[in-house]
Amino acid sequence: MIDPVEKVDEDGPVLITCEHATQRMPPGWRWPDEDRWLEGTHWAFDLGAREIALELAEAMRIGAVLSRWSRLIVDPNRPEDSPTLFRERAEGRPVHLNTTHLDDEERARRIEKLLRPYHAEVDDRVRGSGARTLFSVHSFTPEYEGEVRTLEVGVLYDLDEDLARRLAQHLADTGMRVALNEPYSGAAGMMYSVDRHARRHGRRCVEIEVRQDLAVDPVFRARLVARLADFFGG
């Protein structure tokens, strides 16, 4: 059995998830030589997101569930019928992992062995947790398709607008540049994983997107984590 998650076994008012925590490949898979350029990039994982998730879990003594494998092998933040469940292009170049090396049998194998077990683990954890809130941690690039992003933290939501607005204001009060449903929108399905499990179990959920140059900066992370712990622990 391939373990789909990295876990922090604590319980508390919040349960953290991190769907794009790592660029590792699971046992039995490897990066094609043609795709080596993707290693270390945002296409393979969300830089800094794992550190934020684990540092917040430690600060608050709360639980966390993090995906153990690269989003490129299969993306746990997408439904099974999503056209980007297996991303085929990055920066205009083919992702050979998901073109040359992906047929119907391989697609089914990844869904069965990697995607569904991840969601089963999260579902079990939410069901057994006392957490009222699910909090997902992601990061975004400082520049995308030639556009420089000055936003520092995005707060994504769908149903739980009041929670998201209060969190966004709490972060903005420290001088952080914060926006709701930017640079992606939770209302447009871009927080699929945490929203799916929150709805199923009657919990609230919210997601943050942290700009990656800040997410990898220990000084900014410490400031952000302290502010998040103050909000969720209050």
Beta strands, then each sheet from edge to edge (+ up, - down):
strand 1: 5-8
strand 2: 14-18
strand 3: 63-67
strand 4: 89-90
strand 5: 93-94
strand 6: 133-140
strand 7: 143-144
strand 8: 147-148
strand 9: 153-156
strand 10: 178-180
strand 11: 204-211
sheet 1: 1+ 3- 2- 6- 11- 9+ 10+
sheet 2: 4+ 5-
sheet 3: 7+ 8-
end
